[in-house]
Amino acid sequence: MSDEKPSTKNVVAAVPKLVQLLEPLTPDERQRAISAAMILFGQSAPVHSANQSVNEPHEVGEGICIKAANWMKKNAITREQLDHVFSIENDSIDIIAARMPESGKRKQTTQAYVLCGVRSFLRNGDFSFADGDARELCSRVGCYDAPNHAAYTTSFGNLITGSKESGWRLTNPGLSVGAQIIKQLAPEAASL
């Protein structure tokens, strides 16, 4: 090891310090911090490789990850349709739909939970979401039925897995239903 170049030793010594500084940040914040530091040194920011995995959550445009952008294309969902259902910012996605398309609180509850999974998927390609977020949405859109809510969450079928305690996870069939819900809430205007 004594014949290591001094620059290699400097890099090896710097890595633990960088990790310590970047550890509390989200992956997106880490990337921005590294890019900003490179610019301050007068160097170009690191460029993502074109062959990065599509499963990695890298944002496309305004807060939508590549994996979700591919899903949108596959399901013929436009950004305009998403904007009728979600408020999409660079650092957050909120559900702004005022109602669910189905009638009946059981079906609306399922749709609200599916949309919570879609929201997570759009942001970072992850299907997981918290029960509290879904319950809040149910309350906001008028389908929260306290005496029956727990029973409703046991009838998701193959759309959602998990539990109130461990959190929920949207499945691929649930993601397909999510595309249908978005289209029902925000159909393309025929005369534009």
C-alpha positions as CSV (number, residue, x, y, z in Angstrom):
1,M,0.0,0.0,0.0
2,S,3.0,2.3,0.4
3,D,3.2,2.8,-3.4
4,E,-0.4,4.2,-3.6
5,K,-0.6,7.5,-5.3
6,P,-1.2,10.5,-3.0
7,S,-4.4,11.4,-4.9
8,T,-5.9,7.9,-4.2
9,K,-5.1,8.3,-0.5
10,N,-6.9,11.7,-0.5
11,V,-9.9,10.2,-2.2
12,V,-10.1,7.3,0.3
13,A,-9.7,9.7,3.2
14,A,-12.5,12.0,1.9
15,V,-15.1,9.3,1.3
16,P,-16.1,8.7,5.0
17,K,-16.4,12.4,5.5
18,L,-18.6,12.8,2.5
19,V,-20.8,9.8,3.5
20,Q,-21.2,11.3,7.0
21,L,-22.3,14.7,5.5
22,L,-24.7,13.1,2.9
23,E,-26.2,10.4,5.1
24,P,-29.1,12.4,6.5
25,L,-30.2,13.6,3.1
26,T,-32.6,11.9,0.7
27,P,-31.2,10.5,-2.5
28,D,-32.4,13.5,-4.5
29,E,-30.9,15.9,-2.0
30,R,-27.6,14.0,-2.1
31,Q,-27.5,14.3,-5.9
32,R,-28.3,18.0,-5.7
33,A,-25.6,18.6,-3.1
34,I,-23.0,16.8,-5.1
35,S,-23.9,18.6,-8.3
36,A,-23.8,22.0,-6.5
37,A,-20.4,21.2,-5.0
38,M,-19.0,20.2,-8.4
39,I,-20.3,23.5,-9.9
40,L,-18.6,25.4,-7.1
41,F,-15.3,23.7,-8.0
42,G,-15.8,24.9,-11.6
43,Q,-16.6,21.4,-12.9
44,S,-19.7,20.1,-14.6
45,A,-22.2,18.2,-12.5
46,P,-22.1,14.4,-12.7
47,V,-24.3,13.1,-15.6
48,H,-26.5,10.0,-15.1
49,S,-25.5,7.2,-17.3
50,A,-27.9,6.4,-20.1
51,N,-27.9,2.8,-19.1
52,Q,-29.1,3.3,-15.5
53,S,-31.8,0.9,-14.5
54,V,-35.3,2.0,-15.1
55,N,-36.2,0.7,-11.7
56,E,-34.0,3.4,-10.0
57,P,-36.1,6.4,-9.0
58,H,-34.8,9.3,-11.1
59,E,-37.1,12.2,-11.7
60,V,-38.4,13.1,-15.1
61,G,-39.7,16.6,-15.4
62,E,-41.6,17.8,-12.5
63,G,-41.5,15.2,-9.7
64,I,-42.4,12.1,-11.7
65,C,-39.8,9.3,-11.8
66,I,-38.8,7.5,-15.0
67,K,-40.5,4.3,-14.0
68,A,-43.8,6.1,-13.6
69,A,-43.2,8.0,-16.8
70,N,-42.9,4.7,-18.6
71,W,-46.1,3.5,-16.9
72,M,-47.9,6.7,-18.1
73,K,-46.9,6.0,-21.6
74,K,-47.9,2.4,-21.5
75,N,-51.4,3.3,-20.1
76,A,-51.8,6.4,-22.3
77,I,-52.1,8.7,-19.3
78,T,-51.2,12.4,-20.0
79,R,-49.7,14.9,-17.7
80,E,-52.9,16.9,-18.1
81,Q,-54.9,13.9,-16.7
82,L,-52.5,13.6,-13.8
83,D,-52.9,17.3,-13.0
84,H,-56.7,16.8,-12.5
85,V,-56.0,14.2,-9.8
86,F,-52.6,15.2,-8.3
87,S,-50.7,18.3,-7.5
88,I,-47.2,17.5,-8.7
89,E,-44.3,19.6,-7.6
90,N,-40.5,18.8,-7.8
91,D,-40.5,17.7,-4.1
92,S,-44.0,16.5,-3.4
93,I,-47.1,15.0,-4.9
94,D,-50.5,15.5,-3.3
95,I,-53.9,14.0,-4.3
96,I,-56.3,16.8,-5.1
97,A,-59.2,14.7,-6.4
98,A,-62.4,15.9,-4.6
99,R,-64.2,12.6,-5.1
100,M,-63.8,9.0,-6.2
101,P,-65.5,7.8,-9.4
102,E,-67.4,4.8,-8.0
103,S,-70.5,4.8,-5.9
104,G,-70.6,3.2,-2.5
105,K,-68.1,3.8,0.3
106,R,-66.5,0.3,0.1
107,K,-65.5,0.9,-3.6
108,Q,-64.5,4.5,-3.0
109,T,-62.3,3.4,0.0
110,T,-60.5,0.9,-2.3
111,Q,-60.1,3.6,-4.9
112,A,-58.7,6.1,-2.4
113,Y,-56.2,3.5,-1.2
114,V,-55.2,2.7,-4.8
115,L,-54.6,6.4,-5.5
116,C,-52.3,6.7,-2.4
117,G,-50.2,3.9,-3.9
118,V,-50.2,5.6,-7.3
119,R,-49.0,8.8,-5.6
120,S,-46.1,7.0,-4.1
121,F,-45.3,5.3,-7.4
122,L,-45.3,8.5,-9.3
123,R,-42.8,10.2,-7.0
124,N,-40.2,7.5,-6.5
125,G,-41.3,4.2,-8.1
126,D,-42.2,2.7,-4.8
127,F,-45.6,1.1,-4.2
128,S,-45.7,1.6,-0.4
129,F,-47.9,4.0,1.5
130,A,-49.1,4.6,5.0
131,D,-52.6,3.9,6.3
132,G,-52.9,7.3,7.8
133,D,-52.5,9.0,4.5
134,A,-55.2,6.8,2.9
135,R,-57.6,7.4,5.8
136,E,-57.1,11.1,5.5
137,L,-57.9,10.9,1.8
138,C,-61.0,8.8,2.6
139,S,-62.2,11.5,5.0
140,R,-61.5,14.3,2.6
141,V,-63.5,12.7,-0.3
142,G,-66.3,11.6,2.0
143,C,-66.0,7.8,1.9
144,Y,-64.6,7.3,5.5
145,D,-67.1,5.2,7.3
146,A,-65.6,4.7,10.8
147,P,-67.7,1.6,11.8
148,N,-67.0,-0.2,8.6
149,H,-63.6,1.1,7.5
150,A,-61.6,-1.8,8.9
151,A,-63.8,-4.3,7.0
152,Y,-63.4,-2.3,3.8
153,T,-59.6,-2.6,4.1
154,T,-59.9,-6.4,4.2
155,S,-61.6,-6.4,0.8
156,F,-58.9,-5.0,-1.4
157,G,-58.5,-8.4,-3.2
158,N,-55.3,-8.5,-5.3
159,L,-55.0,-4.7,-5.6
160,I,-53.3,-3.9,-2.4
161,T,-51.4,-6.0,0.2
162,G,-50.3,-5.1,3.7
163,S,-52.1,-3.9,6.8
164,K,-52.8,-0.8,8.8
165,E,-49.9,-1.6,11.2
166,S,-47.2,-2.5,8.7
167,G,-48.4,-0.2,5.9
168,W,-49.9,-0.9,2.5
169,R,-48.4,-1.8,-0.9
170,L,-50.0,-1.4,-4.2
171,T,-49.7,-4.4,-6.5
172,N,-49.3,-4.5,-10.3
173,P,-53.1,-5.2,-10.7
174,G,-53.7,-2.2,-8.4
175,L,-51.5,0.0,-10.5
176,S,-53.6,-1.0,-13.6
177,V,-56.7,-0.1,-11.7
178,G,-55.0,3.2,-10.7
179,A,-54.7,4.1,-14.4
180,Q,-58.4,3.5,-14.9
181,I,-59.3,5.6,-11.9
182,I,-57.2,8.5,-13.2
183,K,-58.9,8.2,-16.6
184,Q,-62.3,8.2,-14.9
185,L,-61.5,11.3,-12.8
186,A,-59.8,13.2,-15.7
187,P,-60.9,12.0,-19.1
188,E,-59.2,13.6,-22.1
189,A,-61.2,16.5,-23.4
190,A,-62.5,15.4,-26.8
191,S,-62.6,18.9,-28.3
192,L,-59.2,20.6,-27.7
